Amino acid sequence: MNIAVLSRGEHLYSTQSLIKAGEALNHNMEVIDPTFCNVMIENGYPILQYHDEIVDDIDAIIPRIGASNTYYGTSIVRHFEAMKVATIAGSRGILDSRDKWTSFQILAKSGIPVPKTTLGGHYYLDAFLKDFGEGAVIIKILEGTHGQGVILCESYKNALSTVETLQTARVKFVMQEYIAESKGADIRAIVIDGKVVASMRRQAAKGDFRSNLHRGGNAQNMTLSDAEKTVAIAAAKAMNLTVCGVDILQSKRGPLVLEINSTPGLEGIETTTGIDVSKKIIKYLESLRK
């Protein structure tokens, strides 16, 4: 197969891991930077040009679309879809997962348990904040990644001043209950084609509440409970993502889905678990050709 990894970072771990896995399985691998793609429709047919060449020989793509390039990146994925090229993540699933509120609405529609969440950016937020009590509240900018744009407000007054500032700046955000019993830890599960193929427990660095490895958190391999597996698989299905990362909080009332990542980083999960997730992704693409 001719497989293209859509990535602006050719030398990033995830991109290189996918390239090596594909080549080891005798596929022709290449990296396409979405920012150098030109898409057009001519005579009713989608045409994609990369630099000065027409791309018409790709069998499958692996989108690695960064948050800063969501709109144009997903447009490229959609164009490949129109060209009947297989993809591990559809354009709609990528867009829906990038908007935190949209993803929570979709998960709620399918009955997936999530923390109590309220959409911010409207008036009367003081009344909605009171529903969370006087304790801590998490505030998240809708399109933040790697723990950026996530704020822990330890009191009602602190939360109110924060949301008022965000409102003034016209920043879209959600307010979410703080799950104290998780103690700064969460679970990252990688789901491929309806199965959990790798999972790890991530613990926030001392003094922080965000478990992201990019922010100094640490991780260890773990085996999910049946309930956690069920929730992870159901969340991926609800978001219409055949390959994704599902972040789960362990709470007193059971597993809660915290976030869905359509472009999960592979370095942390592969290093922590020793599982070749990249190979499993390539194997999944192979199954689409059968």
C-alpha positions, 0 to 999 in steps of 0.5 A: 500500500501507499500510505501517507502520514499527514504531519507538519512534523516529519521528525516527531516521534509519532510520525517516525514511529508510523513510518518505521512500522509501515516500512517494516510491513513492506508498505510505501510510506511518505509524509505529506505536510498539509500546509503545502497541499492545494485542494481543488474541484475540477469537472466535479472531481476532487483534485489534490496537489502537493507542492507542484505534483498531483497526488493520485496514488495514495491508498490510505492516510494517517492524519496527524493534524495539530490543533493549530491547523485543525480547519485546513488539516481536516479540509485536506482529510475530507478531500482525501475522503472524497477521493475514496482514500482510506483514513484512520480518522475521518474529518468529522470525527477529528472536528468533533473531538477538537471541540470539547463541548461538542464532544461532551454533547455527542458522548451524552447522546450515547449515554457515555458518563462524563464529569458534570459540565456546563458551557461557558461564554453566556450570561448568568454564569454566577448562577451556573457556578453555584451549581458546582458548590463552593469547592474547586471547579475546572475551566477549560478553553474549548480547543486547548491541547496538552493541558494548555487552557485548563485552569483549576479554580479552587473556590467559587470566587476564584472561578467567577473572576476567571470566567468573567475575564474569559467572557470579556476576552470572548474566549469559549470555554466549559466549566467542569466539576473537579474529581478530587478522588482522581488525585491528579491521575487519569487513564489513557486508552488507545482504541483501534477498531473497537478494541483497547490495544494499550493503556496507561495511568498518567500521574500529574507532576507534584504541584500540578493537577494536569496529568499530561506527560508534556507537562512533566507527568509520569506514566505506568502501564496498567490493565483496564477494568471491564467497566473502563474498557467498555467506556473507552470503546463506547466513547470511540464509537460515539465519536465515530473514531476508529483510532483514537485516545480516550482519557478516563478519570476514575471516580467514586461513581465509576469511570468518566470520560474526560476527553477524546483525542483523534491524534493521540501522541504515541511516544508516551504510550509506546514507551510506557507499555512497550506495545507497538501501537504504530504497527497495530495502526498499520495492521488496521489499515491493511484490514480495510483493503481486504 
